[in-house]
Amino acid sequence: MPRPLLATIDISALQHNLRVARTRAPNSKVWAVVKANAYGHGLERAVRAFAEADGLALIEPDYAVRLRELGWEKPVLLLEGFFDASDLEVVISQQLEIAVHCDEQIALLESKLPNNQSTYQLPVHLKMNSGMNRLGFSPDAFRAAHLRLRKIPGIGNITLMTHLANADDPLNPGLPLQQQVACFERGIAGLEGERSLANSAADLMHPELRSDWVRPGVMLYGATPGGDSAKSFGLRPAMTLTSKIIGIQKIAAGEAVGYGSRFVADHPMIVGVVACGYADGYPRHAPTGTPVVVDGVRTSTVGRVSMDMFSVDLTAVPGAHVGSDVLLWGNGLSVDEVAHAAGTIGYELLCAVAPRVRVTES
């Protein structure tokens, strides 16, 4: 019998969430972001679930090839562009689109594309650093980068792109949203090309920022980047992670649970052991009190998370026994809520589900 830990992927929920993204931006084309193996949900499922998207976006060139092998014929965008000349060969052969964010990438395009024998006109998404200070050209350097690209034989359409740091927190004092948007507008003034700004947070919360393209990511999987709950936006969880109770201990006041004996009971308790641990992707740093549902009753973790198991309080769960069902996150317990309790974000939990976890579909 296999270990009882199971991730169930709801294809209909993925399809539903894509419709929400499109409804929120009815005049925009949609890049469905599928990086990190579709946020842990699987590229094969993403290809089926996001068939109505206008394109798929990710960062891994080898995964982009896999999308083509799976039969995806619509556009594929590499959000970090290419990393060396060999990647550029893949870009041309697979007819991908690329982000361009640095002079080194443009220099490679200048040296390689004129010798390209393909008739494919490479679409480029020129990225501006509008304040996030990760990737992209400064607003003052953006126009020159655009001009260099326009002069390269083999370059097709150039989309004007930036990435928003705080669309879920527009008044963030470190980088207010409108400051970043104004910076982008200044840098692209007078340049032709479609615009691409909106991530999940902007698609959900800022209709004024939905331009030619939107790039929904985590919202497609039923989680949110912040602000209101996913449910309040009409999103449905696409991954439900479940397990079972595999052991029960009755402990007295003063007894401890788990490595380091960090949790000490202050009253008699019934403690259940769940078949799931940090080697499965459950966060090791999840503290005592992280929510869990056992046999439909909400309870919480106690003690440290181990490699293969963690403990939960069963004192108030009537009838709990070895074999009782455990909901870790998904349909009935938001991954965002679990992540918040663990001091992280839902993205990390979804992406961290380990290969040894069995996966099925509903």
Contacts in CASP RR format, 6 or more apart in sequence:
PFRMAT RR
TARGET T0000
AUTHOR 0000-0000-0000
METHOD contacts of the structure
MODEL  1
MPRPLLATIDISALQHNLRVARTRAPNSKVWAVVKANAYGHGLERAVRAF
AEADGLALIEPDYAVRLRELGWEKPVLLLEGFFDASDLEVVISQQLEIAV
HCDEQIALLESKLPNNQSTYQLPVHLKMNSGMNRLGFSPDAFRAAHLRLR
KIPGIGNITLMTHLANADDPLNPGLPLQQQVACFERGIAGLEGERSLANS
AADLMHPELRSDWVRPGVMLYGATPGGDSAKSFGLRPAMTLTSKIIGIQK
IAAGEAVGYGSRFVADHPMIVGVVACGYADGYPRHAPTGTPVVVDGVRTS
TVGRVSMDMFSVDLTAVPGAHVGSDVLLWGNGLSVDEVAHAAGTIGYELL
CAVAPRVRVTES
2 358 0 8 1.000
3 275 0 8 1.000
3 358 0 8 1.000
4 242 0 8 1.000
4 243 0 8 1.000
4 244 0 8 1.000
4 246 0 8 1.000
4 275 0 8 1.000
4 323 0 8 1.000
5 241 0 8 1.000
5 242 0 8 1.000
5 243 0 8 1.000
5 275 0 8 1.000
5 276 0 8 1.000
5 280 0 8 1.000
5 357 0 8 1.000
5 358 0 8 1.000
6 241 0 8 1.000
6 242 0 8 1.000
6 243 0 8 1.000
6 357 0 8 1.000
6 358 0 8 1.000
6 359 0 8 1.000
6 360 0 8 1.000
7 239 0 8 1.000
7 240 0 8 1.000
7 241 0 8 1.000
7 353 0 8 1.000
7 357 0 8 1.000
7 358 0 8 1.000
7 359 0 8 1.000
7 360 0 8 1.000
8 239 0 8 1.000
8 240 0 8 1.000
8 241 0 8 1.000
8 242 0 8 1.000
8 359 0 8 1.000
8 360 0 8 1.000
8 361 0 8 1.000
8 362 0 8 1.000
9 41 0 8 1.000
9 42 0 8 1.000
9 45 0 8 1.000
9 238 0 8 1.000
9 239 0 8 1.000
9 359 0 8 1.000
9 360 0 8 1.000
9 361 0 8 1.000
9 362 0 8 1.000
10 236 0 8 1.000
10 237 0 8 1.000
10 238 0 8 1.000
10 239 0 8 1.000
10 240 0 8 1.000
10 331 0 8 1.000
10 361 0 8 1.000
10 362 0 8 1.000
11 45 0 8 1.000
11 48 0 8 1.000
11 49 0 8 1.000
11 361 0 8 1.000
11 362 0 8 1.000
12 362 0 8 1.000
13 222 0 8 1.000
13 236 0 8 1.000
13 237 0 8 1.000
13 238 0 8 1.000
14 41 0 8 1.000
14 45 0 8 1.000
14 46 0 8 1.000
14 49 0 8 1.000
14 50 0 8 1.000
14 220 0 8 1.000
14 221 0 8 1.000
14 238 0 8 1.000
15 49 0 8 1.000
15 50 0 8 1.000
15 52 0 8 1.000
16 235 0 8 1.000
16 236 0 8 1.000
17 216 0 8 1.000
17 219 0 8 1.000
17 220 0 8 1.000
17 221 0 8 1.000
17 222 0 8 1.000
17 235 0 8 1.000
17 236 0 8 1.000
17 238 0 8 1.000
18 30 0 8 1.000
18 32 0 8 1.000
18 49 0 8 1.000
18 50 0 8 1.000
18 52 0 8 1.000
18 53 0 8 1.000
18 216 0 8 1.000
18 220 0 8 1.000
19 52 0 8 1.000
20 219 0 8 1.000
20 233 0 8 1.000
20 234 0 8 1.000
20 235 0 8 1.000
21 30 0 8 1.000
21 32 0 8 1.000
21 200 0 8 1.000
21 203 0 8 1.000
21 214 0 8 1.000
21 216 0 8 1.000
21 219 0 8 1.000
21 220 0 8 1.000
22 30 0 8 1.000
22 52 0 8 1.000
24 203 0 8 1.000
24 204 0 8 1.000
24 207 0 8 1.000
24 210 0 8 1.000
24 214 0 8 1.000
25 198 0 8 1.000
25 203 0 8 1.000
25 207 0 8 1.000
25 210 0 8 1.000
25 214 0 8 1.000
27 210 0 8 1.000
28 198 0 8 1.000
28 210 0 8 1.000
28 211 0 8 1.000
28 212 0 8 1.000
28 213 0 8 1.000
28 214 0 8 1.000
29 54 0 8 1.000
29 55 0 8 1.000
29 212 0 8 1.000
29 213 0 8 1.000
29 214 0 8 1.000
30 53 0 8 1.000
30 54 0 8 1.000
30 55 0 8 1.000
30 213 0 8 1.000
30 214 0 8 1.000
30 216 0 8 1.000
31 53 0 8 1.000
31 54 0 8 1.000
31 55 0 8 1.000
31 56 0 8 1.000
31 57 0 8 1.000
31 77 0 8 1.000
31 196 0 8 1.000
31 213 0 8 1.000
31 214 0 8 1.000
31 215 0 8 1.000
31 216 0 8 1.000
32 46 0 8 1.000
32 50 0 8 1.000
32 53 0 8 1.000
32 55 0 8 1.000
32 56 0 8 1.000
32 57 0 8 1.000
32 216 0 8 1.000
32 217 0 8 1.000
32 220 0 8 1.000
33 56 0 8 1.000
33 57 0 8 1.000
33 58 0 8 1.000
33 79 0 8 1.000
33 215 0 8 1.000
33 216 0 8 1.000
33 217 0 8 1.000
33 220 0 8 1.000
34 43 0 8 1.000
34 46 0 8 1.000
34 50 0 8 1.000
34 56 0 8 1.000
34 57 0 8 1.000
34 58 0 8 1.000
34 63 0 8 1.000
34 67 0 8 1.000
35 57 0 8 1.000
35 58 0 8 1.000
35 59 0 8 1.000
35 60 0 8 1.000
35 63 0 8 1.000
35 79 0 8 1.000
36 351 0 8 1.000
37 43 0 8 1.000
37 63 0 8 1.000
37 351 0 8 1.000
38 45 0 8 1.000
38 46 0 8 1.000
38 221 0 8 1.000
39 217 0 8 1.000
39 218 0 8 1.000
39 220 0 8 1.000
39 221 0 8 1.000
39 347 0 8 1.000
39 350 0 8 1.000
39 351 0 8 1.000
40 239 0 8 1.000
40 350 0 8 1.000
40 351 0 8 1.000
40 353 0 8 1.000
41 221 0 8 1.000
41 238 0 8 1.000
41 239 0 8 1.000
41 350 0 8 1.000
43 63 0 8 1.000
43 66 0 8 1.000
43 67 0 8 1.000
43 70 0 8 1.000
44 70 0 8 1.000
45 361 0 8 1.000
46 56 0 8 1.000
47 56 0 8 1.000
47 67 0 8 1.000
47 70 0 8 1.000
47 71 0 8 1.000
47 72 0 8 1.000
50 56 0 8 1.000
50 220 0 8 1.000
53 74 0 8 1.000
54 74 0 8 1.000
54 75 0 8 1.000
54 213 0 8 1.000
55 74 0 8 1.000
55 75 0 8 1.000
55 76 0 8 1.000
55 77 0 8 1.000
56 67 0 8 1.000
56 72 0 8 1.000
56 74 0 8 1.000
56 75 0 8 1.000
56 76 0 8 1.000
56 77 0 8 1.000
57 76 0 8 1.000
57 77 0 8 1.000
57 78 0 8 1.000
57 79 0 8 1.000
57 215 0 8 1.000
58 64 0 8 1.000
58 67 0 8 1.000
58 76 0 8 1.000
58 77 0 8 1.000
58 78 0 8 1.000
58 79 0 8 1.000
59 78 0 8 1.000
59 79 0 8 1.000
59 80 0 8 1.000
59 81 0 8 1.000
61 78 0 8 1.000
61 82 0 8 1.000
61 83 0 8 1.000
61 87 0 8 1.000
61 90 0 8 1.000
61 91 0 8 1.000
61 96 0 8 1.000
64 76 0 8 1.000
64 78 0 8 1.000
64 90 0 8 1.000
64 94 0 8 1.000
64 96 0 8 1.000
65 90 0 8 1.000
65 94 0 8 1.000
67 76 0 8 1.000
68 76 0 8 1.000
68 94 0 8 1.000
75 97 0 8 1.000
75 123 0 8 1.000
76 94 0 8 1.000
76 96 0 8 1.000
76 97 0 8 1.000
77 96 0 8 1.000
77 97 0 8 1.000
77 98 0 8 1.000
77 99 0 8 1.000
77 125 0 8 1.000
78 91 0 8 1.000
78 96 0 8 1.000
78 97 0 8 1.000
78 98 0 8 1.000
78 99 0 8 1.000
79 99 0 8 1.000
80 99 0 8 1.000
80 101 0 8 1.000
80 135 0 8 1.000
81 87 0 8 1.000
81 91 0 8 1.000
81 98 0 8 1.000
81 99 0 8 1.000
81 100 0 8 1.000
81 101 0 8 1.000
81 105 0 8 1.000
82 88 0 8 1.000
82 90 0 8 1.000
82 91 0 8 1.000
82 98 0 8 1.000
82 105 0 8 1.000
82 108 0 8 1.000
84 108 0 8 1.000
85 108 0 8 1.000
85 112 0 8 1.000
88 108 0 8 1.000
88 109 0 8 1.000
88 112 0 8 1.000
90 96 0 8 1.000
91 98 0 8 1.000
91 122 0 8 1.000
92 116 0 8 1.000
92 118 0 8 1.000
92 120 0 8 1.000
92 122 0 8 1.000
93 118 0 8 1.000
95 120 0 8 1.000
97 122 0 8 1.000
97 123 0 8 1.000
97 124 0 8 1.000
97 125 0 8 1.000
98 105 0 8 1.000
98 122 0 8 1.000
98 123 0 8 1.000
98 124 0 8 1.000
98 125 0 8 1.000
99 124 0 8 1.000
99 125 0 8 1.000
99 126 0 8 1.000
99 127 0 8 1.000
99 135 0 8 1.000
99 161 0 8 1.000
100 106 0 8 1.000
100 109 0 8 1.000
100 124 0 8 1.000
100 125 0 8 1.000
100 126 0 8 1.000
100 127 0 8 1.000
100 145 0 8 1.000
100 149 0 8 1.000
101 127 0 8 1.000
101 129 0 8 1.000
101 135 0 8 1.000
101 136 0 8 1.000
101 137 0 8 1.000
102 135 0 8 1.000
102 136 0 8 1.000
102 137 0 8 1.000
103 145 0 8 1.000
106 145 0 8 1.000
106 148 0 8 1.000
106 149 0 8 1.000
106 152 0 8 1.000
109 122 0 8 1.000
109 149 0 8 1.000
109 152 0 8 1.000
109 155 0 8 1.000
110 148 0 8 1.000
110 152 0 8 1.000
113 122 0 8 1.000
113 152 0 8 1.000
113 153 0 8 1.000
113 154 0 8 1.000
113 155 0 8 1.000
114 152 0 8 1.000
114 153 0 8 1.000
114 154 0 8 1.000
116 154 0 8 1.000
120 154 0 8 1.000
121 154 0 8 1.000
121 155 0 8 1.000
121 156 0 8 1.000
121 157 0 8 1.000
122 154 0 8 1.000
122 155 0 8 1.000
122 156 0 8 1.000
123 156 0 8 1.000
123 157 0 8 1.000
123 158 0 8 1.000
123 159 0 8 1.000
124 149 0 8 1.000
124 155 0 8 1.000
124 156 0 8 1.000
124 157 0 8 1.000
124 158 0 8 1.000
124 159 0 8 1.000
125 158 0 8 1.000
125 159 0 8 1.000
125 161 0 8 1.000
125 196 0 8 1.000
126 137 0 8 1.000
126 142 0 8 1.000
126 145 0 8 1.000
126 146 0 8 1.000
126 149 0 8 1.000
126 158 0 8 1.000
126 159 0 8 1.000
126 160 0 8 1.000
126 161 0 8 1.000
127 135 0 8 1.000
127 136 0 8 1.000
127 137 0 8 1.000
127 161 0 8 1.000
127 162 0 8 1.000
127 163 0 8 1.000
128 136 0 8 1.000
128 137 0 8 1.000
128 138 0 8 1.000
128 139 0 8 1.000
128 142 0 8 1.000
128 160 0 8 1.000
128 161 0 8 1.000
128 162 0 8 1.000
128 183 0 8 1.000
128 184 0 8 1.000
128 187 0 8 1.000
128 188 0 8 1.000
129 135 0 8 1.000
129 136 0 8 1.000
129 137 0 8 1.000
129 138 0 8 1.000
129 139 0 8 1.000
129 162 0 8 1.000
130 139 0 8 1.000
130 162 0 8 1.000
130 163 0 8 1.000
130 180 0 8 1.000
130 181 0 8 1.000
130 183 0 8 1.000
130 184 0 8 1.000
131 165 0 8 1.000
131 175 0 8 1.000
131 180 0 8 1.000
131 183 0 8 1.000
132 163 0 8 1.000
132 164 0 8 1.000
132 165 0 8 1.000
132 175 0 8 1.000
132 180 0 8 1.000
134 163 0 8 1.000
135 163 0 8 1.000
137 145 0 8 1.000
139 183 0 8 1.000
139 184 0 8 1.000
139 186 0 8 1.000
139 187 0 8 1.000
140 187 0 8 1.000
142 187 0 8 1.000
142 188 0 8 1.000
142 191 0 8 1.000
143 187 0 8 1.000
143 191 0 8 1.000
146 158 0 8 1.000
146 191 0 8 1.000
149 155 0 8 1.000
149 158 0 8 1.000
150 158 0 8 1.000
157 193 0 8 1.000
157 194 0 8 1.000
158 192 0 8 1.000
158 193 0 8 1.000
159 193 0 8 1.000
159 194 0 8 1.000
159 195 0 8 1.000
159 196 0 8 1.000
159 212 0 8 1.000
159 213 0 8 1.000
160 188 0 8 1.000
160 191 0 8 1.000
160 193 0 8 1.000
160 194 0 8 1.000
160 195 0 8 1.000
160 196 0 8 1.000
161 195 0 8 1.000
161 196 0 8 1.000
161 197 0 8 1.000
162 180 0 8 1.000
162 184 0 8 1.000
162 196 0 8 1.000
162 197 0 8 1.000
163 199 0 8 1.000
164 177 0 8 1.000
164 180 0 8 1.000
164 181 0 8 1.000
164 197 0 8 1.000
164 198 0 8 1.000
164 199 0 8 1.000
164 201 0 8 1.000
164 202 0 8 1.000
164 209 0 8 1.000
165 172 0 8 1.000
165 175 0 8 1.000
165 180 0 8 1.000
166 172 0 8 1.000
166 174 0 8 1.000
166 175 0 8 1.000
166 176 0 8 1.000
166 177 0 8 1.000
166 180 0 8 1.000
167 177 0 8 1.000
167 198 0 8 1.000
167 199 0 8 1.000
167 201 0 8 1.000
167 202 0 8 1.000
167 205 0 8 1.000
167 206 0 8 1.000
167 209 0 8 1.000
167 225 0 8 1.000
168 201 0 8 1.000
168 205 0 8 1.000
168 224 0 8 1.000
168 225 0 8 1.000
168 226 0 8 1.000
168 227 0 8 1.000
169 177 0 8 1.000
169 226 0 8 1.000
169 227 0 8 1.000
170 176 0 8 1.000
170 177 0 8 1.000
170 178 0 8 1.000
170 205 0 8 1.000
170 206 0 8 1.000
171 177 0 8 1.000
177 206 0 8 1.000
181 197 0 8 1.000
181 209 0 8 1.000
184 197 0 8 1.000
188 195 0 8 1.000
193 212 0 8 1.000
194 211 0 8 1.000
194 212 0 8 1.000
194 213 0 8 1.000
195 211 0 8 1.000
195 212 0 8 1.000
195 213 0 8 1.000
196 211 0 8 1.000
196 212 0 8 1.000
196 213 0 8 1.000
196 214 0 8 1.000
196 215 0 8 1.000
197 209 0 8 1.000
197 211 0 8 1.000
198 206 0 8 1.000
198 209 0 8 1.000
198 210 0 8 1.000
198 211 0 8 1.000
198 213 0 8 1.000
198 214 0 8 1.000
198 215 0 8 1.000
199 214 0 8 1.000
199 215 0 8 1.000
199 216 0 8 1.000
199 217 0 8 1.000
199 225 0 8 1.000
200 216 0 8 1.000
200 217 0 8 1.000
200 218 0 8 1.000
200 219 0 8 1.000
200 220 0 8 1.000
200 224 0 8 1.000
200 225 0 8 1.000
201 224 0 8 1.000
201 225 0 8 1.000
201 226 0 8 1.000
202 209 0 8 1.000
202 210 0 8 1.000
202 214 0 8 1.000
203 210 0 8 1.000
203 214 0 8 1.000
203 216 0 8 1.000
203 219 0 8 1.000
204 219 0 8 1.000
204 224 0 8 1.000
204 233 0 8 1.000
205 227 0 8 1.000
218 224 0 8 1.000
218 225 0 8 1.000
218 346 0 8 1.000
218 347 0 8 1.000
218 350 0 8 1.000
219 225 0 8 1.000
219 230 0 8 1.000
219 233 0 8 1.000
219 235 0 8 1.000
220 238 0 8 1.000
221 237 0 8 1.000
221 238 0 8 1.000
221 239 0 8 1.000
221 350 0 8 1.000
222 230 0 8 1.000
222 235 0 8 1.000
222 236 0 8 1.000
222 237 0 8 1.000
222 238 0 8 1.000
222 335 0 8 1.000
223 230 0 8 1.000
223 235 0 8 1.000
223 237 0 8 1.000
223 334 0 8 1.000
223 335 0 8 1.000
223 336 0 8 1.000
223 346 0 8 1.000
223 347 0 8 1.000
223 350 0 8 1.000
224 230 0 8 1.000
224 233 0 8 1.000
224 235 0 8 1.000
224 336 0 8 1.000
225 345 0 8 1.000
225 347 0 8 1.000
226 336 0 8 1.000
229 334 0 8 1.000
229 336 0 8 1.000
230 236 0 8 1.000
230 237 0 8 1.000
230 334 0 8 1.000
230 336 0 8 1.000
231 334 0 8 1.000
236 331 0 8 1.000
237 329 0 8 1.000
237 330 0 8 1.000
237 331 0 8 1.000
237 332 0 8 1.000
237 334 0 8 1.000
237 335 0 8 1.000
239 329 0 8 1.000
239 330 0 8 1.000
239 335 0 8 1.000
239 350 0 8 1.000
239 353 0 8 1.000
240 327 0 8 1.000
240 329 0 8 1.000
240 330 0 8 1.000
240 331 0 8 1.000
240 332 0 8 1.000
240 362 0 8 1.000
241 276 0 8 1.000
241 327 0 8 1.000
241 328 0 8 1.000
241 329 0 8 1.000
241 330 0 8 1.000
241 353 0 8 1.000
241 357 0 8 1.000
242 325 0 8 1.000
242 326 0 8 1.000
242 327 0 8 1.000
242 328 0 8 1.000
243 274 0 8 1.000
243 275 0 8 1.000
243 276 0 8 1.000
243 326 0 8 1.000
243 328 0 8 1.000
244 274 0 8 1.000
244 275 0 8 1.000
244 322 0 8 1.000
244 323 0 8 1.000
244 324 0 8 1.000
244 325 0 8 1.000
244 326 0 8 1.000
245 272 0 8 1.000
245 273 0 8 1.000
245 274 0 8 1.000
245 294 0 8 1.000
245 312 0 8 1.000
245 314 0 8 1.000
245 320 0 8 1.000
245 321 0 8 1.000
245 322 0 8 1.000
245 323 0 8 1.000
245 324 0 8 1.000
245 326 0 8 1.000
246 273 0 8 1.000
246 274 0 8 1.000
246 275 0 8 1.000
246 309 0 8 1.000
246 322 0 8 1.000
246 323 0 8 1.000
247 272 0 8 1.000
247 273 0 8 1.000
247 322 0 8 1.000
248 270 0 8 1.000
248 271 0 8 1.000
248 272 0 8 1.000
248 273 0 8 1.000
248 314 0 8 1.000
248 320 0 8 1.000
248 321 0 8 1.000
248 322 0 8 1.000
249 257 0 8 1.000
249 270 0 8 1.000
249 271 0 8 1.000
249 272 0 8 1.000
249 273 0 8 1.000
249 311 0 8 1.000
250 268 0 8 1.000
250 269 0 8 1.000
250 270 0 8 1.000
250 271 0 8 1.000
251 257 0 8 1.000
251 265 0 8 1.000
251 268 0 8 1.000
251 269 0 8 1.000
251 270 0 8 1.000
251 271 0 8 1.000
252 265 0 8 1.000
252 268 0 8 1.000
253 265 0 8 1.000
253 266 0 8 1.000
253 267 0 8 1.000
253 268 0 8 1.000
254 264 0 8 1.000
254 265 0 8 1.000
254 266 0 8 1.000
255 264 0 8 1.000
255 265 0 8 1.000
256 262 0 8 1.000
256 263 0 8 1.000
256 264 0 8 1.000
256 265 0 8 1.000
257 263 0 8 1.000
257 264 0 8 1.000
257 265 0 8 1.000
257 271 0 8 1.000
257 302 0 8 1.000
257 303 0 8 1.000
257 311 0 8 1.000
258 303 0 8 1.000
258 304 0 8 1.000
258 306 0 8 1.000
258 311 0 8 1.000
259 304 0 8 1.000
259 306 0 8 1.000
260 304 0 8 1.000
262 288 0 8 1.000
262 303 0 8 1.000
262 304 0 8 1.000
263 288 0 8 1.000
263 302 0 8 1.000
263 303 0 8 1.000
263 304 0 8 1.000
268 315 0 8 1.000
269 302 0 8 1.000
269 313 0 8 1.000
269 314 0 8 1.000
269 315 0 8 1.000
270 313 0 8 1.000
270 314 0 8 1.000
270 315 0 8 1.000
270 317 0 8 1.000
270 320 0 8 1.000
271 302 0 8 1.000
271 311 0 8 1.000
271 312 0 8 1.000
271 313 0 8 1.000
271 314 0 8 1.000
272 311 0 8 1.000
272 312 0 8 1.000
272 313 0 8 1.000
272 314 0 8 1.000
272 320 0 8 1.000
273 309 0 8 1.000
273 310 0 8 1.000
273 311 0 8 1.000
273 312 0 8 1.000
274 292 0 8 1.000
274 309 0 8 1.000
274 310 0 8 1.000
274 311 0 8 1.000
274 312 0 8 1.000
274 326 0 8 1.000
274 328 0 8 1.000
275 308 0 8 1.000
275 309 0 8 1.000
276 282 0 8 1.000
276 308 0 8 1.000
276 309 0 8 1.000
276 310 0 8 1.000
276 326 0 8 1.000
276 328 0 8 1.000
277 284 0 8 1.000
277 305 0 8 1.000
277 306 0 8 1.000
277 307 0 8 1.000
277 308 0 8 1.000
277 309 0 8 1.000
277 310 0 8 1.000
278 284 0 8 1.000
278 305 0 8 1.000
278 306 0 8 1.000
278 307 0 8 1.000
279 307 0 8 1.000
279 308 0 8 1.000
279 354 0 8 1.000
279 356 0 8 1.000
280 308 0 8 1.000
280 353 0 8 1.000
280 354 0 8 1.000
280 356 0 8 1.000
280 357 0 8 1.000
281 349 0 8 1.000
281 352 0 8 1.000
281 353 0 8 1.000
281 354 0 8 1.000
281 357 0 8 1.000
282 305 0 8 1.000
282 310 0 8 1.000
282 328 0 8 1.000
282 349 0 8 1.000
283 305 0 8 1.000
283 339 0 8 1.000
283 342 0 8 1.000
283 343 0 8 1.000
283 344 0 8 1.000
283 348 0 8 1.000
283 349 0 8 1.000
283 352 0 8 1.000
284 304 0 8 1.000
284 305 0 8 1.000
285 305 0 8 1.000
285 342 0 8 1.000
285 343 0 8 1.000
285 344 0 8 1.000
286 301 0 8 1.000
286 305 0 8 1.000
286 310 0 8 1.000
286 338 0 8 1.000
286 341 0 8 1.000
286 342 0 8 1.000
287 301 0 8 1.000
287 341 0 8 1.000
287 342 0 8 1.000
288 300 0 8 1.000
288 301 0 8 1.000
288 302 0 8 1.000
288 303 0 8 1.000
289 300 0 8 1.000
289 301 0 8 1.000
289 302 0 8 1.000
289 341 0 8 1.000
290 300 0 8 1.000
290 301 0 8 1.000
290 338 0 8 1.000
290 341 0 8 1.000
290 342 0 8 1.000
291 298 0 8 1.000
291 299 0 8 1.000
291 300 0 8 1.000
291 333 0 8 1.000
291 337 0 8 1.000
291 338 0 8 1.000
291 341 0 8 1.000
292 298 0 8 1.000
292 299 0 8 1.000
292 300 0 8 1.000
292 301 0 8 1.000
292 312 0 8 1.000
292 326 0 8 1.000
292 327 0 8 1.000
292 328 0 8 1.000
292 333 0 8 1.000
293 299 0 8 1.000
293 326 0 8 1.000
293 327 0 8 1.000
293 332 0 8 1.000
293 333 0 8 1.000
294 312 0 8 1.000
294 314 0 8 1.000
294 317 0 8 1.000
294 320 0 8 1.000
294 324 0 8 1.000
294 325 0 8 1.000
294 326 0 8 1.000
294 327 0 8 1.000
295 317 0 8 1.000
295 319 0 8 1.000
295 320 0 8 1.000
295 324 0 8 1.000
295 325 0 8 1.000
296 325 0 8 1.000
296 327 0 8 1.000
297 316 0 8 1.000
297 317 0 8 1.000
297 318 0 8 1.000
297 320 0 8 1.000
298 333 0 8 1.000
299 312 0 8 1.000
299 313 0 8 1.000
299 314 0 8 1.000
299 316 0 8 1.000
299 317 0 8 1.000
300 312 0 8 1.000
300 313 0 8 1.000
301 310 0 8 1.000
301 311 0 8 1.000
301 312 0 8 1.000
301 313 0 8 1.000
302 311 0 8 1.000
302 312 0 8 1.000
302 313 0 8 1.000
303 310 0 8 1.000
303 311 0 8 1.000
304 310 0 8 1.000
312 326 0 8 1.000
314 320 0 8 1.000
317 324 0 8 1.000
327 333 0 8 1.000
328 338 0 8 1.000
329 335 0 8 1.000
329 337 0 8 1.000
329 338 0 8 1.000
329 349 0 8 1.000
335 346 0 8 1.000
335 349 0 8 1.000
335 350 0 8 1.000
336 345 0 8 1.000
336 346 0 8 1.000
338 346 0 8 1.000
338 349 0 8 1.000
339 345 0 8 1.000
339 346 0 8 1.000
339 348 0 8 1.000
339 349 0 8 1.000
342 349 0 8 1.000
END
